[in-house]
Amino acid sequence: DENTYNVGAWGACYKGIFQASVFIHNVDRCQEMADWEILDYKGQARFVRAYYYWLLLRKYGPVPLLPDEGLDYTSDYDDLAIQRSSYDECVEYIESEMLLAAKDLPLNRALNQGSRPTRGAALAARARALLYSASPINNPRPGEADKFSDMVDYDGNCLMSQEYNEYKWAKAAAAARDVMELP
């Protein structure tokens, strides 16, 4: 809910990311569901996981991307500490997960399933993440002063792009077209 997002977004989102990952890795073992249901549920879980990363990225900037197989919570703190991924790496992950989700999600849902994601929702979220990535705040134009150049990881690598990339605009436009061309 909105209060959870405002107060404890970090913990709530990472909890959701973990739960979605566990679900994705284990739903195939369910014998009671048909194959199409499993694909739909996997698509929903991928959508949710990517959307949680999108919420985190919008609120905090670059965030750590957890390994898909999860973490061993009994490990030492140093083994559990994960560096932030770059902004571009986060967007690439969100884009790829939304594409995978869209492949398995239906075009439409029944009225009683209106809160569940559709192919259009996944492709639209992907397009929005790519649009933000191409925007001047995250894709500085040539000659602009460095933005967020002091936001670095432990190795000194800049987490925000410092070079303009025209291709980001083309990618965002293509993603938006994918949404517009849905039946």
N, C-alpha and C positions, 0 to 999 in steps of 0.2 A: 504494500500500500504506500501512499504518498509519504506518510510520516516515517516509515521504515527507510524509504529512499533518502529522505532529507537528513535523518538522524544517523543511521548506520548503513549508508549505501555500500561502503566498502565491504563490510562483513556480510551483509545480506546478498549482495551480488556474487561474491565469491562462494558463498554457501550454495546459491542457486547454480553456479557454474559447476561446482563439484557434484551436486545431485544430478544435474543433466548428464554429466560425463559418466557417472555410475550407471544411469539408466541406459544410455547409448550402448555401453559395453555389456549390458546384461539382458536387455529386452529380447534378444534373439533366443534366449533359453526358455522363453514363455511358450508353452505348448498349446495354450487355450486360444491364442489369437491367430488369425489368418495372416498370411505373408503381407498382404496389402495394409493390414492394420499395423503391423510391426513397422513397415516403412513409413506410414503416416506418423506414428508416435515418435519414431527416430527423427523424422523431419521436424516435428514440433520441438523436440528436445534440442536439436541443433540450432533451431531458430532462437529458442530461449537462451541458450548458452551464448550465442553470438550477440544477442540483444543485451544481455547483461554486460558483456565486454563493451558494447557500444555506449551503454549508460555510464560505465566507469570511465571510458575514454573521454566522453563529453564533460564529465565532472572533474576528473583529476588529471587529464592529459595522459601521456603514455603510462601504461600499467603493466605489471608482470603477466605474461601469458603462461598459464600453468601447463605442464605436460599433460597430454591427452590421457595417459594412463593414471594420472593422479600422483599424489605424494604419500609417502609413508609418514604418517603423523607422529610415529614414535621415534623418528630420526632426530639427530641433534639440530639445534636451531640453525647452525651454519649450513646444514644440508637442506633445510627447508627454505632458507632465504633465497629468493629469486630476484634477480635484477629486473628493473623495468625493461620492457621491450621498447623499441623506438615507436614513434607515432605511426610511421609507415608500416612497420611490422604488425602493429595492432590492426590497422585498417585492412591489410592484406589478409589477416586471419579472419576478420569479420566478413570480408568479401567472400572468401572461399567457403566459409561455413554457411553463409546465406545462400550461396549457389547450390551447395549440397542439400540444404534444407528445401530449397525451391524445387529441386528435382523430385523430391518425394512428397511434397505437399500438394493437395488438390487446388484447382482453380477457384472453387466455391465451397462453401460450407452450408450445412442446413441452418435454419434460423436458430435452433437451440444450441448450435455450436459457434455462435458469432464471436466468441472471445478467443477462439483457436486460430492460429496463423494460417494463412493461405499462401499460395505461390506468389501472389501479388504483394503480400506484406513482406515476404522475404526479399523479393527483388527490389521493393521500394526502400527497405532499410539498407540494403546493399548500396543502392544508388545514392542515398543520403550520406552514408559514410564516405563514399568516394567523392561526393561533392564537397564535403567538409575538408577532405584531404587535399583537394585541388584549390581550395580558397586561399587568398593571399596570406592569411594568418598562418597557414600550414604549408604553403608553397610560395615562399617570398619571390617577388618579382625581381628581375635583374636590377641591380643598383640600389635596392632597398637595404636599409641597415639590418644587421643580423638580428633575428628575433629568437629569443629563447636560446641563445648560443651558450648560456651558462647552465642549461639543463642537460647534464651529462650523466652517464652511468659511472660505475666504479672504475672503469677502464679509460674514462675520458672521452668516450664516444658520444657525440651529440645525439640527443633523443628526438630532436625536431629537425626537419629538413632545413638545410641552410642554402640549398641551391634550387633555383626554379626548374620545374619539370613540366613542359607543355603537355606531355603524354598523360598527366593526371587529369587534365581537362577533357581530353579525348576519351579516356576511360570512364569518367563520370557521365559524359554525354551518351556514350554507348550503353551504360547501365540504365540511364533514364529512358532511353529508347526501348530497352528490353521491357520496362514497365508499361510504357505507352502502347506497345505492340501486343500486349496480352489480349487474348480473345475476350 
